[in-house]
Amino acid sequence: MPESKGRSKPSYTPPRTAAKAQGPNPRWFLPLMLGLMIVGLLWVVTFYISGQHQFPVPQLGRWNLGVGFGFMMAGFLMTTRWR
């Protein structure tokens, strides 16, 4: 049975230098991140407890859920930048 020919491998190239490590987050980062998640949770809970009519903003109707989840998502997105 014939054997396959080996591929010629490219010469060694060293890995790229890593980007300069950034320092720790500012002091306001963690409280803001947790605050956004808690505000979003309270927004959604208030919407459900109020019977979905009166609070937090009656004109938004079911969009109150979107606002609450938007706050929570902003907080969770901030966790990807937390060091």
Rosetta silent file (secondary structure, phi, psi, omega in degrees, C-alpha in Angstrom):
SEQUENCE: MPESKGRSKPSYTPPRTAAKAQGPNPRWFLPLMLGLMIVGLLWVVTFYISGQHQFPVPQLGRWNLGVGFGFMMAGFLMTTRWR
SCORE:     score description
SCORE:     0.000 S_00000001
   1 L     0.000  132.838 -178.492    0.000    0.000    0.000 S_00000001
   2 L   -70.864  147.022  177.643    1.471    3.407   -0.926 S_00000001
   3 L   -97.737  145.800  179.221    2.302    5.836    1.862 S_00000001
   4 L   -75.915  149.854  178.827    1.197    9.454    1.756 S_00000001
   5 L   -79.625  140.920  178.294    3.825   12.124    1.440 S_00000001
   6 L   -75.251  146.837  176.842    4.318   14.315    4.472 S_00000001
   7 L   -79.416  145.269  174.237    3.542   17.987    4.241 S_00000001
   8 L   -79.414  129.536 -177.836    6.338   20.420    4.665 S_00000001
   9 L   -89.984  144.150  178.643    5.706   22.439    7.785 S_00000001
  10 L   -65.960  159.013  179.051    6.335   26.180    7.836 S_00000001
  11 L   -65.713  159.776 -177.249    9.263   27.442    9.811 S_00000001
  12 L   -64.188  131.006  173.214    8.705   28.317   13.452 S_00000001
  13 L  -119.792  125.706 -177.987    7.039   31.656   14.075 S_00000001
  14 L   -67.575  151.736  179.133    7.052   32.901   17.660 S_00000001
  15 L   -65.710  156.096  178.808    3.676   33.789   19.223 S_00000001
  16 L   -65.095  151.805  176.998    2.560   37.378   19.258 S_00000001
  17 L   -73.437  139.296 -178.615    3.431   39.418   22.271 S_00000001
  18 L   -70.429  151.156  177.718    0.532   39.732   24.664 S_00000001
  19 L   -66.040  153.675 -179.749   -1.139   43.079   25.147 S_00000001
  20 L   -63.563  129.079 -178.657   -0.083   45.035   28.178 S_00000001
  21 L   -66.265  133.999  179.110   -2.124   43.916   31.174 S_00000001
  22 L   -85.813  158.593 -178.911   -4.472   46.577   32.410 S_00000001
  23 L   -75.745 -173.819  179.838   -4.764   47.457   36.065 S_00000001
  24 L   -68.570  164.752  179.256   -7.707   46.775   38.338 S_00000001
  25 L   -68.446  157.629  173.987  -11.133   48.263   37.756 S_00000001
  26 L   -64.200  161.886 -176.207  -12.076   51.649   39.190 S_00000001
  27 L   -64.944  -25.520 -176.703  -13.766   51.610   42.585 S_00000001
  28 L   -82.380  -10.928 -171.953  -17.175   52.489   41.118 S_00000001
  29 H   -66.100  -51.533 -177.582  -17.247   49.522   38.731 S_00000001
  30 H   -64.052  -47.115  177.924  -18.355   46.760   41.115 S_00000001
  31 H   -61.511  -36.883  178.758  -21.106   48.780   42.859 S_00000001
  32 H   -67.334  -42.780 -179.702  -22.469   49.911   39.488 S_00000001
  33 H   -61.020  -50.300  179.242  -22.407   46.377   38.091 S_00000001
  34 H   -66.722  -36.637  178.810  -24.233   44.920   41.095 S_00000001
  35 H   -62.506  -42.215  178.485  -26.559   47.924   41.241 S_00000001
  36 H   -62.807  -41.499  179.724  -27.689   47.447   37.643 S_00000001
  37 H   -66.745  -40.910 -179.319  -28.447   43.785   38.247 S_00000001
  38 H   -70.234  -41.572  178.210  -30.375   44.512   41.445 S_00000001
  39 H   -61.793  -42.092  177.701  -32.324   47.422   39.916 S_00000001
  40 H   -62.106  -43.091  178.853  -33.300   45.214   36.976 S_00000001
  41 H   -63.632  -45.973  178.867  -34.431   42.432   39.297 S_00000001
  42 H   -63.558  -35.434  178.629  -36.452   44.837   41.448 S_00000001
  43 H   -61.698  -47.909 -178.593  -37.994   46.378   38.302 S_00000001
  44 H   -67.515  -42.698  179.871  -39.232   42.996   37.058 S_00000001
  45 H   -63.860  -42.598  178.031  -40.430   41.887   40.518 S_00000001
  46 H   -61.682  -39.410  179.201  -42.296   45.182   41.021 S_00000001
  47 H   -61.910  -43.797 -178.918  -43.937   44.757   37.630 S_00000001
  48 H   -73.187  -40.893 -178.260  -45.204   41.288   38.503 S_00000001
  49 H   -67.421  -33.836 -176.855  -46.263   42.075   42.077 S_00000001
  50 L   -76.034    3.752 -179.755  -48.223   45.167   41.018 S_00000001
  51 L    83.180   16.957  176.929  -50.470   43.065   38.833 S_00000001
  52 L    60.713   29.017 -179.055  -48.716   44.160   35.651 S_00000001
  53 L  -131.068  -42.708 -167.608  -50.679   47.409   35.496 S_00000001
  54 L   -96.761  -40.669 -171.423  -49.620   50.131   37.887 S_00000001
  55 L  -125.138  162.133  -11.942  -45.880   50.038   38.498 S_00000001
  56 L   -72.781  -39.678  178.499  -43.067   50.839   37.653 S_00000001
  57 L  -129.751  106.572 -174.519  -44.164   52.791   34.528 S_00000001
  58 H   -61.354  -31.789 -176.988  -47.800   52.177   33.511 S_00000001
  59 H   -68.449  -22.375 -178.079  -47.382   53.606   29.996 S_00000001
  60 H   -79.753  -24.105 -179.614  -44.784   50.989   29.077 S_00000001
  61 L    61.791 -129.239 -178.607  -47.050   48.028   29.730 S_00000001
  62 L   -71.958  -12.721  176.694  -45.214   44.777   29.052 S_00000001
  63 H   -67.543  -12.738  173.500  -42.132   46.710   27.933 S_00000001
  64 H   -58.607  -34.333  176.132  -41.397   47.072   31.649 S_00000001
  65 H   -63.047  -42.517  178.553  -40.026   43.531   31.393 S_00000001
  66 H   -62.261  -40.009  178.856  -37.686   44.659   28.620 S_00000001
  67 H   -64.835  -46.040  179.701  -36.479   47.579   30.705 S_00000001
  68 H   -61.619  -46.770  179.349  -35.855   45.337   33.722 S_00000001
  69 H   -68.758  -28.041  175.243  -34.034   42.717   31.690 S_00000001
  70 H   -64.395  -43.887  175.902  -32.076   45.492   29.964 S_00000001
  71 H   -60.681  -46.224 -179.610  -30.763   46.691   33.317 S_00000001
  72 H   -63.076  -41.204 -179.244  -29.867   43.142   34.300 S_00000001
  73 H   -65.904  -37.519  177.056  -28.168   42.462   30.961 S_00000001
  74 H   -62.790  -40.703  176.950  -26.096   45.642   31.263 S_00000001
  75 H   -64.608  -43.234  179.734  -24.916   44.455   34.678 S_00000001
  76 H   -67.953  -34.312  176.347  -24.092   40.995   33.381 S_00000001
  77 H   -66.379  -31.457  177.451  -22.209   42.449   30.409 S_00000001
  78 H   -67.738  -24.483  179.700  -20.128   44.458   32.844 S_00000001
  79 H   -66.100  -23.342  178.739  -19.026   41.203   34.483 S_00000001
  80 L   -71.358  -19.413  179.218  -17.053   40.370   31.343 S_00000001
  81 L  -100.648   -1.058 -175.946  -14.830   43.410   31.983 S_00000001
  82 L   -75.836  131.035  178.373  -14.416   42.835   35.722 S_00000001
  83 L  -119.797    0.000    0.000  -10.830   42.118   36.843 S_00000001
